[in-house]
Amino acid sequence: MRARFGAAVLFAMLLPCAAVAADAKPAFDPVGLWRFHHTDGTPFHAWLKPDQSAATDWADGERGIWRWEGGRVRVYYTDGWDDVLYTRDGAYRKSGYAPDTDRCGPASNDTDVEKLSGDPTAKPLGR
């Protein structure tokens, strides 16, 4: 299962929807603790680490990897979802794509997000 996921992630990373400029500057620092919202609005936390690994506390906890795509960050998870983080009008946003959704089409959800800490080992308040 893990080998198939790794191959699928690699394949997905090699076929982006649009060409990414090699000299594109990052629009923000993605490393740290984030508060995301699921399709139904339920909040969950995500940790993006400097080694480009990712983890969440959604359900039993998801694992994944992240990478830059131009001025956006795409996070690929083991359950087949992926999230795209970006800024719009000075605020952070996240577009989530369900498994088997066309990644070049409309997102399954699009929500505001908060960067809670630049520390990728930070714990959410109340935990």
The first five atom37 places (N, CA, C, CB, O) and aatype in JSON, in Angstrom:
{
  "aatype": [12, 1, 0, 1, 13, 7, 0, 0, 19, 10, 13, 0, 12, 10, 10, 14, 4, 0, 0, 19, 0, 0, 3, 0, 11, 14, 0, 13, 3, 14, 19, 7, 10, 17, 1, 13, 8, 8, 16, 3, 7, 16, 14, 13, 8, 0, 17, 10, 11, 14, 3, 5, 15, 0, 0, 16, 3, 17, 0, 3, 7, 6, 1, 7, 9, 17, 1, 17, 6, 7, 7, 1, 19, 1, 19, 18, 18, 16, 3, 7, 17, 3, 3, 19, 10, 18, 16, 1, 3, 7, 0, 18, 1, 11, 15, 7, 18, 0, 14, 3, 16, 3, 1, 4, 7, 14, 0, 15, 2, 3, 16, 3, 19, 6, 11, 10, 15, 7, 3, 14, 16, 0, 11, 14, 10, 7, 1],
  "atom_mask": [
    [1, 1, 1, 1, 1],
    [1, 1, 1, 1, 1],
    [1, 1, 1, 1, 1],
    [1, 1, 1, 1, 1],
    [1, 1, 1, 1, 1],
    [1, 1, 1, 0, 1],
    [1, 1, 1, 1, 1],
    [1, 1, 1, 1, 1],
    [1, 1, 1, 1, 1],
    [1, 1, 1, 1, 1],
    [1, 1, 1, 1, 1],
    [1, 1, 1, 1, 1],
    [1, 1, 1, 1, 1],
    [1, 1, 1, 1, 1],
    [1, 1, 1, 1, 1],
    [1, 1, 1, 1, 1],
    [1, 1, 1, 1, 1],
    [1, 1, 1, 1, 1],
    [1, 1, 1, 1, 1],
    [1, 1, 1, 1, 1],
    [1, 1, 1, 1, 1],
    [1, 1, 1, 1, 1],
    [1, 1, 1, 1, 1],
    [1, 1, 1, 1, 1],
    [1, 1, 1, 1, 1],
    [1, 1, 1, 1, 1],
    [1, 1, 1, 1, 1],
    [1, 1, 1, 1, 1],
    [1, 1, 1, 1, 1],
    [1, 1, 1, 1, 1],
    [1, 1, 1, 1, 1],
    [1, 1, 1, 0, 1],
    [1, 1, 1, 1, 1],
    [1, 1, 1, 1, 1],
    [1, 1, 1, 1, 1],
    [1, 1, 1, 1, 1],
    [1, 1, 1, 1, 1],
    [1, 1, 1, 1, 1],
    [1, 1, 1, 1, 1],
    [1, 1, 1, 1, 1],
    [1, 1, 1, 0, 1],
    [1, 1, 1, 1, 1],
    [1, 1, 1, 1, 1],
    [1, 1, 1, 1, 1],
    [1, 1, 1, 1, 1],
    [1, 1, 1, 1, 1],
    [1, 1, 1, 1, 1],
    [1, 1, 1, 1, 1],
    [1, 1, 1, 1, 1],
    [1, 1, 1, 1, 1],
    [1, 1, 1, 1, 1],
    [1, 1, 1, 1, 1],
    [1, 1, 1, 1, 1],
    [1, 1, 1, 1, 1],
    [1, 1, 1, 1, 1],
    [1, 1, 1, 1, 1],
    [1, 1, 1, 1, 1],
    [1, 1, 1, 1, 1],
    [1, 1, 1, 1, 1],
    [1, 1, 1, 1, 1],
    [1, 1, 1, 0, 1],
    [1, 1, 1, 1, 1],
    [1, 1, 1, 1, 1],
    [1, 1, 1, 0, 1],
    [1, 1, 1, 1, 1],
    [1, 1, 1, 1, 1],
    [1, 1, 1, 1, 1],
    [1, 1, 1, 1, 1],
    [1, 1, 1, 1, 1],
    [1, 1, 1, 0, 1],
    [1, 1, 1, 0, 1],
    [1, 1, 1, 1, 1],
    [1, 1, 1, 1, 1],
    [1, 1, 1, 1, 1],
    [1, 1, 1, 1, 1],
    [1, 1, 1, 1, 1],
    [1, 1, 1, 1, 1],
    [1, 1, 1, 1, 1],
    [1, 1, 1, 1, 1],
    [1, 1, 1, 0, 1],
    [1, 1, 1, 1, 1],
    [1, 1, 1, 1, 1],
    [1, 1, 1, 1, 1],
    [1, 1, 1, 1, 1],
    [1, 1, 1, 1, 1],
    [1, 1, 1, 1, 1],
    [1, 1, 1, 1, 1],
    [1, 1, 1, 1, 1],
    [1, 1, 1, 1, 1],
    [1, 1, 1, 0, 1],
    [1, 1, 1, 1, 1],
    [1, 1, 1, 1, 1],
    [1, 1, 1, 1, 1],
    [1, 1, 1, 1, 1],
    [1, 1, 1, 1, 1],
    [1, 1, 1, 0, 1],
    [1, 1, 1, 1, 1],
    [1, 1, 1, 1, 1],
    [1, 1, 1, 1, 1],
    [1, 1, 1, 1, 1],
    [1, 1, 1, 1, 1],
    [1, 1, 1, 1, 1],
    [1, 1, 1, 1, 1],
    [1, 1, 1, 1, 1],
    [1, 1, 1, 0, 1],
    [1, 1, 1, 1, 1],
    [1, 1, 1, 1, 1],
    [1, 1, 1, 1, 1],
    [1, 1, 1, 1, 1],
    [1, 1, 1, 1, 1],
    [1, 1, 1, 1, 1],
    [1, 1, 1, 1, 1],
    [1, 1, 1, 1, 1],
    [1, 1, 1, 1, 1],
    [1, 1, 1, 1, 1],
    [1, 1, 1, 1, 1],
    [1, 1, 1, 1, 1],
    [1, 1, 1, 0, 1],
    [1, 1, 1, 1, 1],
    [1, 1, 1, 1, 1],
    [1, 1, 1, 1, 1],
    [1, 1, 1, 1, 1],
    [1, 1, 1, 1, 1],
    [1, 1, 1, 1, 1],
    [1, 1, 1, 1, 1],
    [1, 1, 1, 0, 1],
    [1, 1, 1, 1, 1]
  ],
  "atom_positions": [
    [[0.82, -1.19, 0.0], [0.0, 0.0, 0.0], [0.87, 1.25, 0.0], [-0.94, 0.0, 1.2], [0.64, 2.16, -0.8]],
    [[1.86, 1.31, 0.89], [2.73, 2.48, 0.98], [3.49, 2.7, -0.32], [3.7, 2.33, 2.15], [3.69, 3.84, -0.74]],
    [[3.94, 1.6, -0.97], [4.67, 1.72, -2.22], [3.77, 2.3, -3.31], [5.23, 0.36, -2.66], [4.21, 3.13, -4.1]],
    [[2.5, 1.87, -3.34], [1.57, 2.41, -4.34], [1.32, 3.88, -4.1], [0.26, 1.63, -4.31], [1.23, 4.67, -5.05]],
    [[1.19, 4.27, -2.82], [0.98, 5.68, -2.51], [2.17, 6.49, -2.97], [0.75, 5.88, -1.0], [2.01, 7.54, -3.58]],
    [[3.37, 6.01, -2.67], [4.59, 6.72, -3.07], [4.66, 6.89, -4.57], [0.0, 0.0, 0.0], [5.03, 7.97, -5.05]],
    [[4.32, 5.86, -5.31], [4.34, 5.94, -6.77], [3.27, 6.91, -7.26], [4.12, 4.55, -7.4], [3.51, 7.68, -8.2]],
    [[2.1, 6.89, -6.63], [1.03, 7.8, -7.05], [1.4, 9.25, -6.77], [-0.28, 7.45, -6.33], [1.14, 10.12, -7.6]],
    [[2.01, 9.51, -5.62], [2.44, 10.87, -5.29], [3.5, 11.34, -6.28], [2.97, 10.95, -3.85], [3.44, 12.46, -6.77]],
    [[4.46, 10.49, -6.56], [5.51, 10.85, -7.5], [4.91, 11.16, -8.86], [6.54, 9.72, -7.62], [5.28, 12.15, -9.49]],
    [[3.99, 10.33, -9.33], [3.34, 10.55, -10.61], [2.59, 11.88, -10.6], [2.37, 9.39, -10.93], [2.7, 12.66, -11.55]],
    [[1.84, 12.14, -9.53], [1.08, 13.39, -9.43], [2.0, 14.6, -9.42], [0.22, 13.39, -8.18], [1.67, 15.63, -9.99]],
    [[3.16, 14.46, -8.78], [4.09, 15.58, -8.71], [4.74, 15.85, -10.06], [5.17, 15.3, -7.67], [5.16, 16.98, -10.33]],
    [[4.83, 14.85, -10.91], [5.45, 15.02, -12.21], [4.48, 15.59, -13.25], [6.0, 13.71, -12.69], [4.91, 16.0, -14.32]],
    [[3.19, 15.62, -12.93], [2.19, 16.09, -13.88], [1.38, 17.25, -13.31], [1.26, 14.95, -14.27], [0.18, 17.09, -13.07]],
    [[1.99, 18.41, -13.09], [1.23, 19.54, -12.55], [0.24, 20.06, -13.58], [2.18, 20.67, -12.12], [0.4, 19.83, -14.78]],
    [[-0.79, 20.78, -13.11], [-1.81, 21.33, -14.0], [-1.24, 22.4, -14.91], [-2.96, 21.89, -13.19], [-1.65, 22.53, -16.06]],
    [[-0.3, 23.16, -14.4], [0.29, 24.25, -15.17], [1.78, 24.29, -14.91], [-0.37, 25.6, -14.82], [2.26, 23.85, -13.87]],
    [[2.49, 24.82, -15.86], [3.94, 24.94, -15.71], [4.24, 25.9, -14.56], [4.61, 25.41, -17.03], [3.55, 26.9, -14.38]],
    [[5.29, 25.59, -13.81], [5.69, 26.42, -12.68], [7.03, 27.04, -13.02], [5.76, 25.6, -11.37], [7.97, 26.34, -13.41]],
    [[7.13, 28.32, -12.87], [8.39, 29.01, -13.16], [9.45, 28.58, -12.17], [8.21, 30.54, -13.12], [9.21, 28.55, -10.96]],
    [[10.62, 28.25, -12.67], [11.71, 27.78, -11.81], [12.18, 28.87, -10.87], [12.88, 27.29, -12.65], [12.69, 28.57, -9.79]],
    [[12.01, 30.13, -11.26], [12.5, 31.22, -10.42], [11.4, 31.87, -9.59], [13.16, 32.26, -11.28], [11.6, 32.95, -9.04]],
    [[10.23, 31.22, -9.51], [9.12, 31.78, -8.73], [9.52, 31.88, -7.26], [7.85, 30.93, -8.89], [10.05, 30.93, -6.69]],
    [[9.25, 33.04, -6.66], [9.58, 33.23, -5.25], [8.42, 32.77, -4.39], [9.92, 34.71, -4.97], [7.26, 33.01, -4.72]],
    [[8.72, 32.1, -3.27], [7.65, 31.71, -2.36], [6.88, 32.93, -1.87], [8.22, 30.92, -1.15], [7.48, 33.97, -1.56]],
    [[5.57, 32.82, -1.81], [4.72, 33.92, -1.39], [4.62, 34.02, 0.13], [3.34, 33.77, -1.99], [4.24, 35.06, 0.66]],
    [[4.95, 32.93, 0.84], [4.85, 32.88, 2.3], [5.65, 31.69, 2.78], [3.36, 32.8, 2.77], [6.06, 30.84, 1.98]],
    [[5.88, 31.62, 4.08], [6.6, 30.49, 4.67], [5.56, 29.47, 5.15], [7.54, 30.94, 5.85], [4.82, 29.75, 6.08]],
    [[5.5, 28.29, 4.52], [4.48, 27.32, 4.9], [4.81, 26.49, 6.14], [4.24, 26.39, 3.76], [3.92, 25.85, 6.7]],
    [[6.04, 26.51, 6.58], [6.45, 25.66, 7.7], [5.79, 26.14, 8.99], [7.99, 25.66, 7.86], [5.83, 27.33, 9.31]],
    [[5.18, 25.2, 9.72], [4.57, 25.54, 10.99], [3.27, 24.8, 11.24], [0.0, 0.0, 0.0], [2.96, 23.81, 10.58]],
    [[2.52, 25.31, 12.21], [1.22, 24.76, 12.62], [0.11, 25.61, 12.0], [1.09, 24.72, 14.17], [0.13, 26.83, 12.1]],
    [[-0.85, 24.92, 11.37], [-1.96, 25.59, 10.69], [-3.29, 25.07, 11.21], [-1.87, 25.37, 9.17], [-3.39, 23.93, 11.65]],
    [[-4.33, 25.92, 11.16], [-5.71, 25.49, 11.41], [-6.43, 25.51, 10.06], [-6.43, 26.41, 12.47], [-6.6, 26.56, 9.45]],
    [[-6.86, 24.32, 9.63], [-7.6, 24.15, 8.39], [-9.05, 23.84, 8.73], [-6.97, 23.02, 7.5], [-9.39, 23.63, 9.9]],
    [[-9.9, 23.81, 7.71], [-11.3, 23.4, 7.87], [-11.62, 22.37, 6.8], [-12.26, 24.62, 7.78], [-11.26, 22.53, 5.63]],
    [[-12.32, 21.33, 7.22], [-12.73, 20.28, 6.3], [-13.95, 20.76, 5.5], [-13.05, 18.96, 7.06], [-14.48, 21.84, 5.76]],
    [[-14.39, 19.95, 4.56], [-15.52, 20.28, 3.69], [-16.75, 20.68, 4.49], [-15.86, 19.09, 2.8], [-17.48, 21.59, 4.1]],
    [[-16.99, 20.01, 5.63], [-18.17, 20.32, 6.45], [-17.93, 21.46, 7.43], [-18.6, 19.08, 7.21], [-18.8, 21.77, 8.23]],
    [[-16.75, 22.1, 7.37], [-16.43, 23.22, 8.25], [-15.72, 22.84, 9.53], [0.0, 0.0, 0.0], [-15.28, 23.72, 10.27]],
    [[-15.59, 21.54, 9.8], [-14.93, 21.08, 11.01], [-13.45, 21.48, 10.98], [-15.08, 19.54, 11.16], [-12.75, 21.18, 10.01]],
    [[-12.96, 22.15, 12.03], [-11.54, 22.53, 12.05], [-10.64, 21.33, 12.36], [-11.31, 23.63, 13.07], [-11.03, 20.4, 13.07]],
    [[-9.45, 21.37, 11.82], [-8.4, 20.42, 12.16], [-7.07, 21.12, 12.0], [-8.48, 19.13, 11.27], [-6.99, 22.2, 11.43]],
    [[-6.03, 20.49, 12.51], [-4.7, 21.1, 12.48], [-3.78, 20.36, 11.52], [-4.09, 21.12, 13.88], [-3.9, 19.15, 11.32]],
    [[-2.87, 21.1, 10.94], [-1.87, 20.52, 10.05], [-0.5, 21.07, 10.43], [-2.19, 20.82, 8.55], [-0.35, 22.24, 10.77]],
    [[0.48, 20.2, 10.37], [1.86, 20.58, 10.62], [2.65, 20.37, 9.33], [2.47, 19.75, 11.8], [2.71, 19.26, 8.8]],
    [[3.26, 21.44, 8.84], [4.13, 21.35, 7.67], [5.55, 21.54, 8.16], [3.75, 22.42, 6.57], [5.88, 22.54, 8.81]],
    [[6.39, 20.57, 7.86], [7.75, 20.56, 8.4], [8.78, 20.96, 7.36], [8.08, 19.17, 8.95], [8.52, 20.87, 6.16]],
    [[9.96, 21.41, 7.8], [10.99, 21.85, 6.86], [11.45, 20.76, 5.89], [12.18, 22.35, 7.63], [11.91, 21.08, 4.79]],
    [[11.32, 19.48, 6.26], [11.74, 18.39, 5.36], [10.66, 18.08, 4.32], [12.06, 17.13, 6.17], [10.77, 17.1, 3.59]],
    [[9.63, 18.92, 4.25], [8.5, 18.81, 3.34], [7.57, 17.64, 3.65], [9.01, 18.68, 1.93], [6.84, 17.17, 2.78]],
    [[7.59, 17.17, 4.89], [6.59, 16.2, 5.34], [5.44, 16.99, 5.95], [7.2, 15.17, 6.36], [5.59, 18.14, 6.35]],
    [[4.28, 16.34, 6.03], [3.08, 16.97, 6.57], [2.32, 15.95, 7.41], [2.18, 17.54, 5.44], [2.4, 14.74, 7.16]],
    [[1.6, 16.45, 8.4], [0.75, 15.59, 9.24], [-0.45, 16.42, 9.69], [1.54, 15.02, 10.47], [-0.36, 17.64, 9.82]],
    [[-1.57, 15.73, 9.92], [-2.76, 16.41, 10.44], [-3.31, 15.61, 11.61], [-3.84, 16.58, 9.33], [-2.9, 14.48, 11.87]],
    [[-4.25, 16.24, 12.33], [-4.96, 15.53, 13.39], [-6.39, 15.21, 12.95], [-4.97, 16.36, 14.68], [-7.24, 14.93, 13.79]],
    [[-6.66, 15.24, 11.63], [-7.98, 14.86, 11.12], [-8.17, 13.36, 11.27], [-8.14, 15.29, 9.63], [-7.27, 12.59, 10.92]],
    [[-9.31, 12.93, 11.77], [-9.63, 11.5, 11.96], [-8.52, 10.83, 12.76], [-9.83, 10.78, 10.58], [-8.24, 11.23, 13.89]],
    [[-7.89, 9.82, 12.18], [-6.79, 9.13, 12.87], [-5.44, 9.78, 12.6], [-6.74, 7.67, 12.44], [-4.41, 9.25, 13.0]],
    [[-5.44, 10.91, 11.92], [-4.2, 11.6, 11.57], [-3.75, 11.18, 10.18], [0.0, 0.0, 0.0], [-3.57, 10.0, 9.9]],
    [[-3.57, 12.14, 9.35], [-3.08, 11.89, 8.0], [-1.62, 12.26, 7.91], [-3.91, 12.67, 6.95], [-1.13, 13.11, 8.66]],
    [[-0.95, 11.63, 7.0], [0.46, 11.93, 6.72], [0.55, 12.29, 5.25], [1.4, 10.72, 7.08], [-0.29, 11.9, 4.45]],
    [[1.58, 13.04, 4.9], [1.76, 13.4, 3.51], [3.04, 14.16, 3.29], [0.0, 0.0, 0.0], [3.94, 14.18, 4.13]],
    [[3.1, 14.79, 2.14], [4.25, 15.62, 1.76], [3.71, 16.92, 1.19], [5.17, 14.88, 0.74], [2.56, 16.99, 0.75]],
    [[4.55, 17.95, 1.19], [4.16, 19.21, 0.57], [5.26, 19.67, -0.37], [3.87, 20.28, 1.64], [6.43, 19.3, -0.23]],
    [[4.85, 20.51, -1.34], [5.83, 21.1, -2.27], [5.28, 22.41, -2.8], [6.15, 20.13, -3.43], [4.07, 22.65, -2.8]],
    [[6.2, 23.25, -3.25], [5.82, 24.5, -3.87], [5.34, 24.25, -5.29], [6.99, 25.49, -3.86], [5.93, 23.45, -6.02]],
    [[4.3, 24.94, -5.69], [3.85, 25.0, -7.09], [3.64, 26.48, -7.38], [2.51, 24.14, -7.34], [2.56, 27.03, -7.15]],
    [[4.69, 27.11, -7.88], [4.65, 28.56, -8.07], [4.56, 29.23, -6.71], [0.0, 0.0, 0.0], [5.35, 28.92, -5.82]],
    [[3.62, 30.13, -6.52], [3.45, 30.82, -5.25], [2.48, 30.13, -4.31], [0.0, 0.0, 0.0], [2.03, 30.72, -3.33]],
    [[2.15, 28.87, -4.61], [1.22, 28.09, -3.79], [1.91, 26.84, -3.25], [-0.03, 27.7, -4.59], [2.93, 26.4, -3.79]],
    [[1.36, 26.28, -2.19], [1.88, 25.04, -1.62], [0.81, 23.96, -1.79], [2.28, 25.21, -0.1], [-0.34, 24.16, -1.41]],
    [[1.2, 22.83, -2.36], [0.27, 21.7, -2.49], [0.71, 20.62, -1.5], [0.24, 21.15, -3.97], [1.88, 20.24, -1.46]],
    [[-0.25, 20.14, -0.7], [-0.01, 19.09, 0.28], [-0.74, 17.84, -0.2], [-0.49, 19.52, 1.72], [-1.95, 17.85, -0.4]],
    [[0.01, 16.75, -0.38], [-0.55, 15.46, -0.82], [-0.65, 14.55, 0.41], [0.34, 14.8, -1.95], [0.34, 14.34, 1.11]],
    [[-1.84, 14.0, 0.67], [-2.06, 13.14, 1.83], [-2.23, 11.68, 1.43], [-3.29, 13.61, 2.61], [-2.56, 11.37, 0.28]],
    [[-2.0, 10.79, 2.38], [-2.08, 9.36, 2.14], [-3.49, 8.88, 1.81], [-1.57, 8.62, 3.33], [-3.65, 7.82, 1.21]],
    [[-4.52, 9.64, 2.2], [-5.89, 9.21, 1.93], [-6.4, 9.65, 0.55], [-6.81, 9.75, 2.99], [-7.56, 9.4, 0.21]],
    [[-5.53, 10.3, -0.25], [-5.91, 10.71, -1.58], [-6.35, 12.16, -1.71], [0.0, 0.0, 0.0], [-6.45, 12.68, -2.82]],
    [[-6.62, 12.83, -0.58], [-6.94, 14.25, -0.61], [-5.66, 15.04, -0.86], [-7.62, 14.71, 0.71], [-4.57, 14.55, -0.58]],
    [[-5.79, 16.24, -1.37], [-4.69, 17.18, -1.32], [-5.25, 18.58, -1.15], [-3.82, 17.09, -2.59], [-6.37, 18.89, -1.55]],
    [[-4.43, 19.42, -0.53], [-4.8, 20.79, -0.23], [-3.82, 21.73, -0.9], [-4.83, 21.04, 1.3], [-2.63, 21.43, -1.02]],
    [[-4.32, 22.87, -1.35], [-3.48, 23.9, -1.93], [-3.61, 25.13, -1.05], [-3.89, 24.22, -3.41], [-4.7, 25.68, -0.87]],
    [[-2.46, 25.57, -0.49], [-2.42, 26.77, 0.34], [-1.96, 27.95, -0.5], [-1.49, 26.57, 1.58], [-1.03, 27.82, -1.3]],
    [[-2.6, 29.09, -0.3], [-2.22, 30.29, -1.05], [-2.68, 31.52, -0.28], [-2.83, 30.28, -2.49], [-3.39, 31.4, 0.72]],
    [[-2.29, 32.67, -0.74], [-2.75, 33.92, -0.14], [-3.6, 34.66, -1.15], [-1.56, 34.8, 0.34], [-3.33, 34.66, -2.35]],
    [[-4.65, 35.31, -0.63], [-5.51, 36.16, -1.46], [-5.92, 37.35, -0.61], [-6.77, 35.37, -2.01], [-6.45, 37.18, 0.49]],
    [[-5.66, 38.54, -1.12], [-5.99, 39.78, -0.4], [-5.39, 39.79, 1.01], [-7.53, 39.96, -0.33], [-6.03, 40.26, 1.95]],
    [[-4.18, 39.27, 1.14], [-3.47, 39.29, 2.42], [-3.89, 38.21, 3.4], [0.0, 0.0, 0.0], [-3.37, 38.17, 4.52]],
    [[-4.82, 37.34, 3.02], [-5.29, 36.28, 3.91], [-4.89, 34.92, 3.34], [-6.83, 36.35, 4.11], [-4.78, 34.74, 2.13]],
    [[-4.68, 33.96, 4.24], [-4.39, 32.59, 3.82], [-5.68, 31.88, 3.44], [-3.66, 31.81, 4.95], [-6.72, 32.07, 4.07]],
    [[-5.61, 31.05, 2.39], [-6.74, 30.26, 1.92], [-6.28, 28.83, 1.66], [-7.36, 30.88, 0.64], [-5.08, 28.58, 1.49]],
    [[-7.23, 27.9, 1.64], [-6.94, 26.51, 1.32], [-8.02, 25.97, 0.41], [-6.83, 25.65, 2.59], [-9.21, 26.06, 0.71]],
    [[-7.6, 25.41, -0.71], [-8.51, 24.69, -1.59], [-8.24, 23.21, -1.39], [-8.34, 25.11, -3.1], [-7.09, 22.77, -1.53]],
    [[-9.27, 22.43, -1.07], [-9.12, 21.0, -0.84], [-9.69, 20.22, -2.01], [0.0, 0.0, 0.0], [-10.75, 20.56, -2.55]],
    [[-8.98, 19.16, -2.41], [-9.41, 18.3, -3.52], [-9.61, 16.88, -3.01], [-8.38, 18.32, -4.67], [-8.69, 16.27, -2.48]],
    [[-10.82, 16.37, -3.18], [-11.16, 15.02, -2.77], [-10.46, 14.01, -3.68], [-12.69, 14.8, -2.78], [-10.08, 14.34, -4.8]],
    [[-10.29, 12.77, -3.19], [-9.72, 11.72, -4.06], [-10.53, 11.62, -5.35], [-9.7, 10.35, -3.32], [-11.75, 11.78, -5.35]],
    [[-9.85, 11.35, -6.43], [-10.46, 11.17, -7.76], [-11.08, 12.44, -8.33], [-11.51, 10.11, -7.69], [-11.85, 12.37, -9.29]],
    [[-10.77, 13.61, -7.75], [-11.23, 14.89, -8.29], [-10.18, 15.42, -9.26], [-11.5, 15.93, -7.14], [-8.98, 15.27, -9.02]],
    [[-10.63, 16.02, -10.35], [-9.72, 16.63, -11.32], [-8.98, 17.79, -10.64], [-10.49, 17.12, -12.58], [-9.6, 18.78, -10.26]],
    [[-7.68, 17.66, -10.5], [-6.89, 18.69, -9.81], [-6.77, 19.98, -10.61], [-5.51, 18.15, -9.51], [-6.32, 20.99, -10.09]],
    [[-7.16, 19.94, -11.87], [-7.15, 21.15, -12.69], [-8.53, 21.8, -12.74], [-6.67, 20.82, -14.11], [-8.7, 22.85, -13.35]],
    [[-9.51, 21.17, -12.09], [-10.88, 21.69, -12.07], [-11.17, 22.38, -10.75], [0.0, 0.0, 0.0], [-10.26, 22.67, -9.98]],
    [[-12.44, 22.64, -10.49], [-12.84, 23.3, -9.25], [-12.49, 22.45, -8.02], [-14.34, 23.6, -9.26], [-12.54, 21.22, -8.07]],
    [[-12.15, 23.12, -6.94], [-11.82, 22.44, -5.68], [-13.09, 21.88, -5.04], [-11.11, 23.4, -4.71], [-14.19, 22.37, -5.29]],
    [[-12.91, 20.84, -4.22], [-14.02, 20.27, -3.46], [-14.46, 21.22, -2.36], [-13.62, 18.92, -2.86], [-15.64, 21.24, -1.98]],
    [[-13.53, 22.02, -1.84], [-13.86, 23.06, -0.89], [-12.8, 24.15, -0.96], [-13.97, 22.49, 0.55], [-11.7, 23.92, -1.46]],
    [[-13.14, 25.32, -0.46], [-12.21, 26.44, -0.41], [-12.54, 27.22, 0.84], [-12.3, 27.34, -1.71], [-13.65, 27.73, 0.99]],
    [[-11.57, 27.32, 1.75], [-11.83, 27.94, 3.05], [-10.67, 28.83, 3.47], [-12.08, 26.87, 4.1], [-9.56, 28.73, 2.96]],
    [[-10.97, 29.72, 4.43], [-9.91, 30.47, 5.1], [-9.12, 29.52, 5.97], [-10.49, 31.65, 5.94], [-9.66, 28.52, 6.44]],
    [[-7.85, 29.81, 6.18], [-7.02, 29.05, 7.1], [-6.23, 30.03, 7.95], [-6.07, 28.07, 6.34], [-6.1, 31.21, 7.62]],
    [[-5.71, 29.53, 9.06], [-4.89, 30.35, 9.94], [-3.55, 29.67, 10.16], [-5.59, 30.6, 11.28], [-3.49, 28.47, 10.4]],
    [[-2.48, 30.44, 10.08], [-1.18, 29.93, 10.49], [-1.06, 30.28, 11.97], [0.02, 30.53, 9.63], [-0.98, 31.45, 12.33]],
    [[-1.04, 29.25, 12.82], [-1.02, 29.45, 14.26], [0.37, 29.65, 14.81], [-1.67, 28.29, 14.96], [0.56, 30.33, 15.82]],
    [[1.38, 29.06, 14.13], [2.76, 29.15, 14.62], [3.71, 28.81, 13.48], [2.99, 28.21, 15.82], [3.39, 28.01, 12.6]],
    [[4.87, 29.41, 13.51], [5.95, 29.07, 12.58], [6.74, 27.87, 13.06], [0.0, 0.0, 0.0], [7.66, 27.42, 12.38]],
    [[6.39, 27.34, 14.23], [7.08, 26.19, 14.82], [6.34, 24.91, 14.4], [7.14, 26.32, 16.38], [5.2, 24.7, 14.81]],
    [[6.99, 24.06, 13.59], [6.32, 22.84, 13.12], [6.14, 21.77, 14.2], [7.08, 22.26, 11.97], [5.6, 20.7, 13.93]],
    [[6.6, 22.05, 15.43], [6.39, 21.1, 16.53], [5.4, 21.66, 17.56], [7.73, 20.77, 17.22], [5.15, 21.02, 18.59]],
    [[4.84, 22.84, 17.28], [3.92, 23.48, 18.22], [2.67, 22.63, 18.41], [3.54, 24.88, 17.72], [2.22, 21.93, 17.5]],
    [[2.12, 22.71, 19.61], [0.88, 22.01, 19.92], [-0.27, 23.02, 19.91], [0.98, 21.28, 21.31], [-0.11, 24.15, 20.38]],
    [[-1.42, 22.61, 19.36], [-2.59, 23.51, 19.4], [-2.99, 23.79, 20.85], [-3.78, 22.9, 18.62], [-2.82, 22.94, 21.71]],
    [[-3.53, 24.98, 21.11], [-3.99, 25.3, 22.46], [-5.09, 24.34, 22.88], [-4.5, 26.75, 22.52], [-5.93, 23.94, 22.07]],
    [[-5.08, 23.98, 24.14], [-6.1, 23.08, 24.67], [-5.78, 21.61, 24.48], [0.0, 0.0, 0.0], [-6.63, 20.75, 24.74]],
    [[-4.58, 21.3, 24.03], [-4.21, 19.89, 23.83], [-3.03, 19.55, 24.65], [-3.93, 19.59, 22.37], [-2.57, 18.41, 24.63]]
  ]
}
